[in-house]
Amino acid sequence: MKKFTKVLALVLAVVFVVAAFAACGGKGDTIESGKLIMATNAAFPPYEFLGEDGKIVGIDAEIAQLIADELKLELVIEDIEFGSIITGVQSGKYDIGMAGMTVTPERLENVNFSTSYANGVQVVIVKEDFAIKSIDDLEGKMIGVQEGTTGHIYCADTPENGGYGEDNVTAYSKGADAVQALVAGKVDCVVIDREPAKEFVKANEGLTILATEFTNEDYAIAVSKDNPELLEKINAALAKLEEEGKIDEIVNKYIPVNE
Ligand code: ARG
């Protein structure tokens, strides 16, 4: 009998520990911790960049703040490598990934995406006096990109798939580094999203954006597939903010219409 009691106590203890772990991991965690942890890569103006006081600001940071307010959660933003965002969200290290991130079929295999809150296009930055006048001139040139971005993926693809092949692409950890490589003549052009491209061209002399646009993309918020509840709440918050005109307000603040 004594032995039986001991075994029972042990079984109960195990069940208790497992239950406790289950309660604080996964789904309910975001709400229980009271925090909404967002992973971003803050080198992508005007979506996310470091403000004067070193704080992360930009369109995504402001929209995320409004979403967190709607969900009554405290927003915490973590600045990480762009290429680590999806895996971090997938593993539950971060609740959301928001980084001017394009919805792609490959990413959808690993995470869920919210409804789209903005559009993006890939453009080509070149030196004003350089021989590249259209995307037809890109062949055989060295293209700078930000590691793991859609610009990287498209350009590194094989020519049969519309790319230029890996050998013609140099990937940098930040878009700004790719642009510096262009300025220094290490690459012939940079393929990157249009709004950051405009900021980089503004900040550096002698650069221009080719008139041809590469692709049309939807930006959305990545959420773990294990957290459909959070995805639903984010979509509801986005719909409300959109309806109230708050999203447009933020976008227009960073991207003046006449630019
Ligand atoms: N839209 C592109 C993509 O999803 C680039 C995003 C880069 N974002 C960033 N915060 N660095 O691949």
Boltz pocket constraint, residues with backbone or C-beta under 6 A from the ligand:
constraints:
  - pocket:
      binder: B
      contacts: [[A, 40], [A, 41], [A, 42], [A, 43], [A, 44], [A, 48], [A, 82], [A, 98], [A, 99], [A, 100], [A, 101], [A, 102], [A, 103], [A, 120], [A, 146], [A, 148], [A, 149], [A, 150], [A, 151], [A, 193], [A, 217]]
      max_distance: 6.0
